Every structure is written in C-alpha cells, then in structure tokens.
Amino acid sequence: METPGDHSPFPMNDNHETGGVYRLWLAVMTDAVETLQDGRFWTKGAEEFLFDPENQFFNYVCHVLEQDPDAIRERIKAGLQMSIAG
C-alpha cells in the first residue's frame, strides 16, 4: 500500500493526531459520513469524497488511523445500508 509520504502534499513532519492537516480532513470525512446518514444536502459530494479510491485526503486520514482505506469504505457502506434498512 502506498503511503501519503510517497507522493503527497501533506506535511509528514506534522503531528498526525493533533496536527491541523489531519484534524481538517478528519472533520471533512466525518461530515461526509453524517451528511449521507442524515440525507442532508449535497450527498453527491459526500459520496464522491468517501468512495473515490483516488481521494488522497481520505487515504491520508486512514493512513494516520492505521486503517486500510478500502476497508473503511466498506464499513461506511455497510453502516449506511444498516441505517437505511433500520
């Protein structure tokens, strides 16, 4: 798996858990999930952000969390399906 440091605009010397870059993209990722859960406006943008395999920002957050981006995407999809069915 390629890491963000391989070809990334992200500062690798940033403290990932508390750094501004990480916190910004974690907030965007969280908002995208909440947008899809709530069915709020601009769900197309949220879907594009979460499910684009080339999204380096999503991949960066997953890398800092030490999680596989594809596995996280699958968990988000499963959670959304459960909330729709439930």
One Martini backbone bead per residue (centre of mass of N, CA, C, O) as a GRO file, in nm:
protein
   86
    1MET     BB    1   0.096   0.037   0.024
    2GLU     BB    2   0.058   0.356  -0.024
    3THR     BB    3   0.182   0.643   0.108
    4PRO     BB    4   0.157   0.980   0.155
    5GLY     BB    5   0.478   1.023   0.134
    6ASP     BB    6   0.530   0.940  -0.165
    7HIS     BB    7   0.281   1.154  -0.301
    8SER     BB    8   0.260   1.427  -0.103
    9PRO     BB    9   0.127   1.738   0.035
   10PHE     BB   10   0.180   1.636   0.313
   11PRO     BB   11   0.304   1.686   0.624
   12MET     BB   12   0.517   1.455   0.783
   13ASN     BB   13   0.590   1.653   1.042
   14ASP     BB   14   0.317   1.625   1.137
   15ASN     BB   15   0.107   1.584   1.397
   16HIS     BB   16  -0.137   1.372   1.332
   17GLU     BB   17  -0.338   1.380   1.585
   18THR     BB   18  -0.300   1.725   1.610
   19GLY     BB   19  -0.291   1.821   1.339
   20GLY     BB   20  -0.441   2.027   1.111
   21VAL     BB   21  -0.464   1.845   0.863
   22TYR     BB   22  -0.596   1.605   0.997
   23ARG     BB   23  -0.838   1.748   1.133
   24LEU     BB   24  -0.965   1.854   0.879
   25TRP     BB   25  -1.009   1.573   0.724
   26LEU     BB   26  -1.169   1.442   0.951
   27ALA     BB   27  -1.405   1.644   0.943
   28VAL     BB   28  -1.484   1.592   0.649
   29MET     BB   29  -1.536   1.288   0.679
   30THR     BB   30  -1.752   1.309   0.900
   31ASP     BB   31  -1.949   1.490   0.741
   32ALA     BB   32  -1.999   1.296   0.507
   33VAL     BB   33  -2.130   1.073   0.673
   34GLU     BB   34  -2.355   1.249   0.801
   35THR     BB   35  -2.484   1.335   0.537
   36LEU     BB   36  -2.572   1.047   0.452
   37GLN     BB   37  -2.736   0.973   0.704
   38ASP     BB   38  -2.934   1.240   0.686
   39GLY     BB   39  -2.983   1.349   0.387
   40ARG     BB   40  -2.850   1.587   0.313
   41PHE     BB   41  -2.707   1.799   0.149
   42TRP     BB   42  -2.474   1.705  -0.083
   43THR     BB   43  -2.435   1.383  -0.131
   44LYS     BB   44  -2.257   1.362  -0.380
   45GLY     BB   45  -2.000   1.483  -0.249
   46ALA     BB   46  -1.977   1.273  -0.024
   47GLU     BB   47  -1.950   1.024  -0.204
   48GLU     BB   48  -1.700   1.117  -0.358
   49PHE     BB   49  -1.514   1.142  -0.113
   50LEU     BB   50  -1.545   0.844   0.007
   51PHE     BB   51  -1.543   0.657  -0.290
   52ASP     BB   52  -1.271   0.761  -0.393
   53PRO     BB   53  -0.975   0.589  -0.446
   54GLU     BB   54  -0.807   0.878  -0.515
   55ASN     BB   55  -0.841   1.001  -0.230
   56GLN     BB   56  -0.589   1.147  -0.049
   57PHE     BB   57  -0.740   1.245   0.208
   58PHE     BB   58  -0.871   0.984   0.298
   59ASN     BB   59  -0.608   0.816   0.297
   60TYR     BB   60  -0.463   0.983   0.510
   61VAL     BB   61  -0.650   0.930   0.748
   62CYS     BB   62  -0.620   0.623   0.740
   63HIS     BB   63  -0.316   0.616   0.783
   64VAL     BB   64  -0.316   0.749   1.064
   65LEU     BB   65  -0.523   0.516   1.169
   66GLU     BB   66  -0.427   0.241   1.053
   67GLN     BB   67  -0.608   0.207   0.782
   68ASP     BB   68  -0.788   0.076   0.531
   69PRO     BB   69  -0.959   0.243   0.298
   70ASP     BB   70  -1.138   0.011   0.182
   71ALA     BB   71  -1.243  -0.089   0.456
   72ILE     BB   72  -1.377   0.175   0.539
   73ARG     BB   73  -1.571   0.196   0.302
   74GLU     BB   74  -1.722  -0.067   0.369
   75ARG     BB   75  -1.818   0.022   0.652
   76ILE     BB   76  -1.981   0.263   0.556
   77LYS     BB   77  -2.173   0.115   0.370
   78ALA     BB   78  -2.289  -0.076   0.586
   79GLY     BB   79  -2.394   0.147   0.776
   80LEU     BB   80  -2.585   0.280   0.572
   81GLN     BB   81  -2.761   0.031   0.516
   82MET     BB   82  -2.857   0.000   0.810
   83SER     BB   83  -2.992   0.286   0.834
   84ILE     BB   84  -3.197   0.239   0.607
   85ALA     BB   85  -3.324  -0.035   0.719
   86GLY     BB   86  -3.370   0.065   1.040
   0.00000   0.00000   0.00000
